[in-house]
């Protein structure tokens, strides 16, 4: 009898193939990572995001804790009003009902004030990051100038046209410029983290700012018209006026034969107190508008002067460098001209930053919410 035949294994490769394909189908990501991949390889790089001033304002309003709390206060005042209306069906109280209505209105106005403050704070953070980026650029330029001057001094020293002291001064200038650049980079990173926190981004997010700040004269501002606008639009005035109206209603309700005379007299005193507070609020806002107006005018003059000083310092540096190359100026004079030019640029950036912030503050002071809720503040 012949021995039995061994079973063939032709089916084995097909089964293995089907098994592997089934794993890939169920776990498709398994084929996407190499076996040797480490945890550090899978770390994501910081995300770069382009943002505008208007976009940052919207994000800040969305993530602000103070805004969320103010919105909650509005909702609470609305529920309180509904409760008072329900109670008034059995126990009518015109004063309580009116006070609840005014409380809701006041909560809404407080929410508006909070939003204005958040927008103003976001402007400051956005402009601070812009300023920091400009200072980084200025510092890099200063370092390039210092390194170039150091190379020239070295070349002159090699042919006996510069002293060892010239080399030391140029070298120290370069080291100082390098330190300034490092400080500017750190300040920029801190400003970016601060803005990221305000708009709800992770601290590592790299922000690319779409809007640029610049000096644009506001033109002729009418101080009297600005005061009139503020008195008509500032939320604080409306709140004080509501208090006067509530006090007046209490007097009207107490002016009858069955209300105790002392209650009526106290209601009259409350009216007078509320009117005094209204006049005080009007005086405060009028003074604040005047102060903001003066600050804006001063910021305008400072920005214009700083810009002209940059032009002067740039031209002085150009001439001094030419004189130095022609052996008609010393290395000290060149280094001094470089420092003056760098400082003039820093002063100009600071002046433009101050001007933009002062302009935003002026709009906030007069209650110009339209100017604080859309894009870069216009003149």
Secondary structure, DSSP 4 states (H G I P E B T S, - for coil): -PPPPPPP-TTHHHHHHHHHHHHHHH-GGGGTS-TT--TTTTPPPPPEEEE-HHHHHHHHHHH-HHHHHHHHHHHHHHHHHHHHHHHHTTS--HHHHHHHHHHHHHHHHHHHHHHHHHHHHHHHHHHHHHHHHHHHHHHHHHHHHHHHHHHHHHHHHHTTSS-HHHHHHHHHHHHHHHHHHHHHHHHHHHHHHHHHHHHT--TTPEEEE-------------HHHHHHHHHHH-HHHHHHHHHHHHHHHHHHHH-SSSS-HHHHHHHHHHHHHHHHHHHHHHHHHHHHHHHHHHHHHHHHHHHHHHHHHHHHHHHHHHHHHHHHHTTSS-HHHHHHHHHHHHHHHHHHHHHHHHHHHHHHHHHHHHT-SGGGSSSSPP-
